[in-house]
Amino acid sequence: MSYTEREGLRLGLVGWVKNTFRGTVVGQVQGPADMVEEMKVWLSKEGSPSSRITRASFTNQRKIDKLELSGFKTRF
């Protein structure tokens, strides 16, 4: 289990993350707004021990009525 998966699950979130060939990370996170915000801070400032974060950008944010995903996974 990756550090990001562990953090997402710890916060009670669902979603996925994937490392890209460009050395960036993409993903989707769903859950309570305050926990999503906490995850965004973690992704922006901490991340996994081997990561080097130079910039974080979060797009396509929207409110949803119910979760569209289940679990938290790393995609390859």
Secondary structure as UniProt FT lines:
FT   HELIX           3..10
FT   TURN            11..12
FT   STRAND          14..19
FT   TURN            21..22
FT   STRAND          25..30
FT   HELIX           33..45
FT   TURN            49..50
FT   STRAND          72..75
//
